[in-house]
Amino acid sequence: MKIGLILGGGGEVGIAWEIGVLAALEKEAGFKPSASSVIAGTSAGAIVGAYAAQGRSMRGLVDLERRGNGVPVGAGFNGREVNLNIPEDVIRALMSNEGTLEARGARVGRIALQAKVSLDQETFINGFREMTNGDEWPNIDFRPTAVNAETGETKLWNKDSGIGFAAAVASSCSVPGIFPPVEFGGNHFIDVPRRPFSADLIKSQYLDAIVFIGLILPILANNNEQKEELAVQAAGGHLATVTITGGPGIDSISANLLDHSARKRAVEVGLDDGRHAVALVKALMK
């Protein structure tokens, strides 16, 4: 069976939560993330997807989170302080529903290209190079996602794209007004709402099943849209799916998704949510 793993966004909190979910599935369901036929990750999911694609032990990462040693976004920025408050004009553009998703992405992209941020691109990418232990693409099919700031089109990178591994992951996390866009091939790539991509992934990779892990919160509309597209695919009867989107414990960690100190609690919530999905994942793997 060819299983795809899709990991959604969620900031610092989402990183720890997804690590917890995967650790529980690895231990209790025998689901090894690195054995997936393809891993696609968005923002926080691109970071966790990178860890999974590299074969990192999720249980080992849980131990780091519990000790407060999970690597925060920004740890490799040479001590440069980053203002994590999204500018008001970016928020307004992100909240607007005017036009197609691509038109909205390009509109935010124009703002992102003009925004003054505290990091240059080199420092930004170097930070992700440190987080991901280098710049070598893993051997398995890993696809961090981003959006073309000029066109608003969704991009799924892979090792054949020509972009560096750290740059691809960084582009997936390039929040407009906070981090710089990542330039590649004459275009710039940022972290804004993507068009759901599971249908194309399923078709191109001949997938039999997908495990989707992503928090469903008002601020994370992309995760909900991806979940809805998967439901449509599953309704056709040709795809098995497990969607893990968080239980009641999410309320205790969702106030500020960029709060690194919330990661200790988030990994425990993730472990609990992963345990609740063990039976479903075991059934899917059969």
N, C-alpha and C positions, 0 to 999 in steps of 0.2 A: 504494500500500500504506500502511495506517495502522499505524504503529509506535509502541508505548508504551515508555517508558524508566522502569524502577523502580530506585531507588538505595537500598541498605540502610544500616543503622547501622554504627558502627565507631569512634566517638570521633575524637580528633585524627588518629590514624593512618589511620582510614578516610577522612577528608576528603582527605588527600594521596594515598592509594592510588587512590581513585575518580577524582581529577583526572588522575592518571597514566594510568589505563585509558582514560578518555574522550579524552585528548590523543592517545594512540596510535591509537585508532579513528578520530578525526577526521583525523589525518594520513595514515594508511595504508589505511583502508577507506572514507574519504569519508563517514563517519557523522557528521552534524552534530547534536549533542544538541538544539539549539534548533529543529530541524526535526521533532522528534517530535510526534505528535498529542497526547500527554499525557506529562507527567513527574510521577512520584510519588516523594517522598523521605521517608525516615525518619531522624530524628536527624542524624548526619553526612550522610546522603543528602539531607536537607532543605536543608542548607547548600550542598552541591554542586549539588543540583537548582535552587536559587535562582540560582546562578551560571550554570548552563546555560540556564535559562529567560530570563535577562537577556541572553543572547547573548554572555557573556564568553568570551574566547579561552582554551580549555583549555591550549593550548601556552604562552600568556602566563602563566597561573597556575602551570604547571610551572616556568617560569623563576623565579618568585617563591619557590616551594618549594625549589628548588635553592640559592638564595641565603640561605635561612633567613628569608625575608620573607613567607611565607604567613601570613595573618591568623589568629592563634590565637583560639579561643573564649575570650572574656574580655578581648580587647584594648580593647573599648569600655566597660568597666565602671568608668570613671573612676578607675583605679588601685586599685580595691578588690580585696583578696586573697580568693580563694575556696578553701576547703578541698575538694580533689577526692577525698577519701576517703568512699565511700558508707557511711553508718552501718550498724551490724550489724543493727539491726531491719529496715532496708530490705532488706538482702541476704537475710535469712531469709525475708521476705515474697516477695521476687522468686524465690527458689529453691523456694518451696512449689508443689506441683502440686495442692493441695486445691481442689476446686470448678472451675467453668467459668473460662475465660479472663477473662470479664467480672467474675466474682466475685473472682478474684485481683487484677485491675486495681483494682477498687473498694477492696479490702483495702489494697493499697499506697497507693491514693489517700488513704485516711483518715490514714495515717501521714504522707504528703507534706503534707497540709493542716495538720498539727500540728507538723511539723518546724521547728526554728529554723535558718534559713540566713542567710548574711552579706549577701545582696542583697535589696533590695526589688524588686517587679515592674517598676517604672518603669525602674530602672537596668538590670535584666536585659534588658528589651525594647530599651532604647536601645543596648545593646551590639550587639544583632543588627541594629538599624537602621544602625549604623555598618558592620557587616560586609557588609550587603547594599546599601550605598549608597543608603539612603532607605527609603521606606515605600510605594512605588507598585508595585502588582501588575503583573507582566509581561503582555504581550498573549497569550502562549500559555497553554495549559491546564496550570497547575502546581498540584500538590496535595501540600503537606506534611502529614504524618500526625501524629496525637497520640492520647491516650486521655483520655476524660472521667474525672476523678478520682472523681466521685460515683457513676457507673454502671459504669465499666470498659469502656464501649463505644469502639470504634475510630472516629476521626474523620478524614476526609480533607477538609482545607480547600481552598477555591478562591477566586477573586476575587469570587464572588457570595455568599460566606459572611458578609460584613459585617465580619469581623475584619481588622485591619491586617496588611499583608504581614510586617513584622518580628515582630509578635506571633505570627503563625501559625508562622513558622519557629522562633521562640524556644520555643513550646509543644512543638514536636517534639523539642527538646533539653533539656527541663526535667527533668533527672534528680532524682528524689526525694531529699531530704536534702542536696542540693548546691545546686540552683537552685530558685527559687520557682515554684509552679504559676502558669500564666497564666490569669487570669480573663477570661471573655467570656460574655455573655448569661446571667449567673447561675450558670455552672458554671466549673470549673477544669480545666485540661488539662495533662497531664504526659507524660513519656517513659518508658513501661513497655511490656511486650510487647503487640503489636497482634494482632488477628485477621487472618490473611491476607486480602488484599483484591483480588488480581489477577483473580479470577473475575468479581467485580462490575465492575471497571474494564474488562475485556475486553467484557463484555456491554453496558455502558452507552455505551461509546465505539466499539463495533463494530470493535475492533482486529483486525488480521490477524496481528500479530507483536508480541513483547515482547523487549526486551533487559533482562536483569536483571543488575545489578552489585552484589555484596555479599559481604563476607568471611564464610566459614563457619568459625566458631569456637564452642567450647562456651558462651562467655559471650554469644554473639549468636544465641540460639535462634530469634529472629524471622526472621533471614535464611534459616535453614535451612527453616523452615516455609513461607516465601514461595516458596523454590525448589521445595519439594515440591508445593505447590499448582500451580505453573506446569507441573511435570512431568505432573500429572494432566490439566491443560488441554491440553497438547501431545499427550498420548496419545490424545485424542479425534479427532485428525487435522484439527482446524479452526484450529490456531494454530501458527505457527512461533515458536520460542524460541531465544535464545542466553543462556546463563547463565555469567557470569564470576565465579568465587568465590575465585580466588587459587591460585597454584601453590606450589612448595616455598619460594620466597622469603618467604612469609608468616611462617614460623617465626622469621625474624630481626627481625620488627617487632611481634609479637603479645604480648610480655611485659606491656606496659602501654599500652593503647589511648589513654590520656589524656596520654601523654608527647609534648609538642610537639616536643622535640628529635629524636624518631624520624621526623618528617615528611620530612626530607631523604632518608632511606633508603626510606621508604614510597612516595614518588612514583616512585622508580626501579623498585621492585618492581611498582608499578601499570603503569608503561610497559611493562615486560616481559610482564606478564600480558595487557595489552591487545594487544600484538603477537601473542601466541599465539592470540588470538581473531579476528584480522583476517579470515582466510579464512571463518570461520563467519558473521561479520557481513556480509561481501560477498555471500555466498550468500543470506543472509536478505533483503538489500536488492534482490536480483534478483526 
